[in-house]
Structures are given as C-alpha cells and as structure tokens.
Amino acid sequence: MEVLLYIAAIVAAIAFLILCISLAMTLGSLKTTLRSVSETLDGLTNQLEGVTSETTELLHKTNALAEDIQQKSEKLNTVVDAVKGVGDSVSNLNSSVRRVTNSITVEAEKNSDKIAQVVQWSNVAFGIIGKVKDMKTEKSSGWTVYKADTSQKRLPSPDGR
C-alpha cells in the first residue's frame, strides 16, 4: 500500500508540474499580450495628443470665424435696413404716383367731352393754319403751276395718236 501512496504522490507531482508549466506558458502569453496592449496605448496616447492639439487649433479658428461672421452680420444688418428704407421710399413713390394717376384719370373722365372739343378745335385750327400757309406760298409765286396726274387715263387726242 505504500507503493500506491508513492505512485499517487508521483502522479500528483507530475500533475502539479503540468499545471505549473501550463500556467507559466499562459502567463508568458499574457505578458506578451499585455506588452502589445501597452505599446498600442502609448501610440494612441501620442495620436490623441496630436488630435487634441489639432482640435484646439480648429476650435480657435472656429471661434475667430464666428466672431468675423458676427461682425459682418452686423454690417449687413445696416445694409438691409438701408435697402428696406429704399424699398419703403419706392413704395411711397408708387402710391403717390398711383394717387396722381387716379386723380388725372378721374379728371380726364369728367372732362372727356371738353377734351374732345379741344382736340376737334385744335384740329380745325391746324387745318386753317395749314390752308393759310398754302395760300401764302401760292400767292407769293404769282403763278399757279398745274402738274399732270400720271395715274389718270388720257383722253384720245383729236389726231388719233
């Protein structure tokens, strides 16, 4: 029975040895993995420092751009106000022209008969002035010159020619 005890102790020692060897291999593999993770984290730290500096610079530029846009927006507001004033002035001018046009139209409709008479009398006056001018030019030459109308047919001559 003693032999069995020695055999059991040897088996336990071999099992413990296998356990220690596998544990050493696992810890070695874990050490390699942890070293790789540490190197990766160091690289990430360096990259994050670069990203952080670029982000800070970008934030400063964005703030400067926002400030510039704010200033230009304030300047543009004055231009918009001026254009609005011009638009109001044009609108007032349009309404004034519309009122004047309406009053002229109303007066013209009220006085349309008188206007028609004035036009007729002015046509008569211009006709009389034209006749007087024609008579003056005819009297000044002393002779009346008649011109043949080429569009009319001629009477046959007595000779038959």
C-alpha positions in Angstrom: 0.0 0.0 0.0 2.9 2.1 0.5 3.7 1.7 -3.1 0.3 3.0 -4.0 1.0 6.0 -1.9 4.2 6.7 -3.7 2.6 6.3 -7.1 -0.2 8.7 -6.0 2.4 11.2 -4.9 4.3 10.9 -8.1 1.1 11.3 -10.2 0.2 14.3 -8.1 3.7 15.7 -8.5 3.5 15.2 -12.3 0.1 16.8 -12.4 1.3 19.7 -10.4 4.3 20.0 -12.8 2.0 20.0 -15.8 -0.2 22.6 -14.1 2.8 24.8 -13.4 4.2 24.5 -16.9 0.8 25.4 -18.5 0.4 28.3 -16.0 3.9 29.5 -17.0 3.0 29.3 -20.7 -0.3 31.1 -20.1 1.4 33.9 -18.1 4.1 34.2 -20.8 1.5 34.6 -23.4 -0.4 37.1 -21.2 2.8 39.0 -20.7 3.3 39.3 -24.5 -0.3 40.4 -25.0 -0.1 43.0 -22.2 3.2 44.4 -23.7 1.5 44.7 -27.1 -1.5 46.4 -25.4 0.8 48.8 -23.6 2.6 49.7 -26.9 -0.7 50.3 -28.6 -1.9 52.5 -25.7 1.4 54.5 -26.0 0.7 55.0 -29.7 -2.9 56.0 -29.0 -1.7 58.5 -26.4 0.6 60.1 -28.9 -2.1 60.2 -31.5 -4.6 61.6 -29.1 -2.2 64.4 -28.1 -1.9 65.3 -31.9 -5.7 65.2 -32.3 -6.2 67.3 -29.1 -3.8 70.0 -30.4 -5.4 70.0 -33.8 -8.9 70.1 -32.2 -7.8 73.1 -30.0 -6.4 74.9 -33.1 -9.6 74.2 -35.0 -11.7 75.5 -32.1 -9.7 78.7 -32.1 -10.2 79.1 -35.8 -13.9 78.4 -35.5 -14.3 81.0 -32.7 -12.4 83.6 -34.9 -14.6 82.7 -37.8 -17.8 83.0 -35.8 -16.6 86.4 -34.5 -15.9 87.6 -38.0 -19.3 86.3 -39.2 -20.9 88.2 -36.3 -19.2 91.5 -37.3 -20.1 91.0 -40.9 -23.7 90.2 -40.0 -23.9 93.4 -38.0 -22.6 95.4 -41.0 -25.0 93.6 -43.3 -27.9 94.5 -41.0 -27.2 98.2 -41.7 -27.2 97.5 -45.4 -30.5 95.6 -45.1 -32.0 98.5 -43.1 -30.9 100.9 -45.8 -32.4 98.7 -48.6 -35.6 98.5 -46.5 -35.7 102.3 -46.4 -35.2 102.5 -50.1 -38.0 99.9 -50.6 -40.3 101.9 -48.4 -39.4 105.1 -50.3 -40.1 103.4 -53.6 -43.4 102.0 -52.2 -44.4 105.5 -51.1 -43.4 106.9 -54.5 -45.5 104.2 -56.2 -48.5 105.0 -54.1 -48.1 108.8 -54.8 -47.9 108.1 -58.5 -50.9 105.9 -58.3 -52.9 108.6 -56.5 -51.9 111.2 -59.0 -52.7 108.9 -61.9 -56.1 108.1 -60.4 -56.9 111.7 -59.9 -55.8 112.5 -63.5 -57.9 109.7 -64.8 -60.9 110.8 -62.8 -60.5 114.4 -64.0 -60.0 113.2 -67.6 -63.1 111.2 -67.4 -65.0 114.1 -66.0 -63.7 116.4 -68.7 -63.7 114.0 -71.6 -66.3 116.0 -73.6 -64.3 119.2 -73.2 -61.1 117.4 -74.1 -62.7 116.0 -77.3 -63.9 119.5 -78.2 -60.4 120.9 -77.6 -59.0 118.3 -79.8 -61.5 119.0 -82.5 -61.0 122.7 -82.3 -57.2 122.3 -82.4 -57.5 120.1 -85.5 -59.7 122.7 -87.1 -57.1 125.4 -86.1 -54.2 123.4 -87.5 -56.2 122.8 -90.7 -56.9 126.6 -91.1 -53.2 127.4 -90.4 -52.2 124.9 -93.0 -54.5 126.4 -95.5 -53.3 129.9 -94.8 -49.7 128.8 -95.3 -50.6 127.1 -98.5 -52.4 130.2 -99.7 -49.4 132.4 -98.8 -47.0 130.2 -100.8 -49.3 130.2 -103.8 -49.8 134.0 -103.8 -46.1 134.7 -103.4 -45.2 132.9 -106.7 -47.8 134.7 -108.7 -48.4 131.7 -110.9 -50.3 128.5 -110.4 -48.5 125.6 -111.7 -50.5 122.6 -112.6 -48.9 119.2 -112.9 -50.3 116.4 -114.8 -51.5 113.4 -112.9 -49.9 110.4 -114.4 -52.3 108.0 -112.7 -55.3 109.2 -114.7 -56.1 107.9 -118.2 -55.7 110.3 -121.0 -58.4 111.3 -123.4 -57.8 110.4 -127.0 -56.2 113.2 -129.0 -58.1 114.6 -131.9 -55.4 113.3 -134.3 -56.0 109.8 -133.1 -52.5 109.4 -132.0 
